[in-house]
Amino acid sequence: MRADDLLTATDEVLTAADDILTVADESNLFRKIFS
């Protein structure tokens, strides 16, 4: 595995984690609005 591939994979994992956090944030917002 080249270092370049590793960087790309790491970037994809970070992007996915960021998406999960964004979704979690949005669902918290919905809970605050509708609670």
C-alpha positions in Angstrom: 0.0 0.0 0.0 1.4 3.3 -1.0 1.5 6.3 1.4 -0.7 8.1 -1.1 -3.4 5.4 -0.8 -3.2 5.5 3.0 -3.7 9.3 2.9 -6.7 8.9 0.7 -8.2 6.2 2.9 -7.6 8.4 6.0 -9.3 11.3 4.3 -12.3 9.2 3.5 -12.6 8.0 7.1 -12.4 11.6 8.4 -15.0 12.7 5.9 -17.3 9.9 6.9 -16.8 10.7 10.6 -17.6 14.3 9.9 -20.8 13.3 8.1 -21.8 11.2 11.1 -21.2 14.1 13.4 -23.2 16.5 11.2 -26.1 14.0 11.2 -25.9 13.7 15.0 -25.9 17.5 15.3 -28.9 17.8 13.1 -30.9 15.2 15.0 -30.0 16.9 18.3 -31.4 20.2 16.8 -34.6 18.4 15.8 -35.0 17.1 19.3 -34.6 20.6 20.7 -37.1 22.0 18.3 -39.7 19.4 18.7 -39.3 18.5 22.4 
